[in-house]
Amino acid sequence: MSFVSRSLLLLTLTLIANLAVAADPVRMGAGAMTFDTVPGWGLNEAGKSVLGPTHGGVVVDSEGNIYTSANIGVFVFSPEGEVLRRFLGDEYTAIHDIEIRKEGDREFIYGARNNGAEGLKFDAQTGEIVLKLPFPKESGLDLQKFNPTAITVAPNGDIFLSDGYASNHIFKFDKEGKYLMHFGTKGNNLKEFNTAHGMTLDTRYDPPRLLICDRNHQPKGRLLHYDLDGNYIEEVITGLGMPTSVAVQGDFVSVPDLHGRVVILDKTNTIIAVLGNNPDPALGRNFNVKQEDWVEGVFSGTHGSYWDKDGNLYVQDWNVSGRLMKLVRVHQSQN
């Protein structure tokens, strides 16, 4: 590369960085679910994403640090957006969904590796992998493909792993990884899944329930409740586009929609706010929106979200450049 070409490249990078920093926050949402974006959060000194392509999830640990799974591994950010550590290498690639759970004095990340064909559990501080969940042959099933998309954990440690990109069965294991059962099948009927894409433990209910994203259900994506024994309870809400994942805090649930928005539900499962809605059908559900084409406050392929203790939201787009955003909760007195 010539001196002139190198100078032009550096100038371009500087301009991108300045634009990222100079962007004004965008306010979105409504009422108690009003948020401001944080322009440039999580970018490096050159104003570029450090993640590489993203097709994963987000969680927050007890210290407020943010974990997000990218195609090449898991990245951990401080609340201010600085990278604290990375878990890279083949065993951490293709983690499509993550959950976090405190067990004793340690916190663990549970992950569903779609292209890795397994679930796994690793130490949130050290990255030590302590459990792997391959396809359970004990189930007696003869599957041509095993492609997990979601994982969650019951209060007693039982693990649920959804084969959302293949059979649409949800497999249940005990805390040691022993296969217990499976339920669900592919289809568009009431008690069937057409891409059981996301899943979490719905702690708004006693006893807790599984809250499952039936992303491609026809005619519209929906959320479902099942009990922890795999029994259908109810259709929670429908007409959500392509719901990819769910995160619960208190009475509220954040639901990313791949079309480019995040829907917030209250305890009655009523929509009370819509965040980052992308009005352009060509840019919603679009992986190939490069960083230079990102629009502050407008999402393109929302895939994962998670709340911190203050009610702020972290949102990941399914994105070629690797997009992770921080939305700061605006309290009523600030509206």
Secondary structure, DSSP 8 states (H G I E B T S, - for coil): --HHHHHHHHHHHHHHHHHHHH----EEEETTEEEEE-TTTT--TTS--SS-SEEEEEEE-TTS-EEEEETTEEEEE-TTS-EEEEEESGGGTTEEEEEEEEETTEEEEEEEETTTTEEEEEETTT--EEEEE---GGG----S-----EEEE-TTS-EEEE-TTTT--EEEE-TT--EEEEE--BSSSTT-BS-EEEEEEETTSSS-EEEEEETT-SSS-EEEEE-TTS-EEEEEEE--SSB---EEETTEEEEEETTTEEEEE-TT--EEEEES----TTTTT-TT--GGG-BTTB-SSEEEEEE-TTS-EEEEE-BSS-EEEEEEE--GGG-
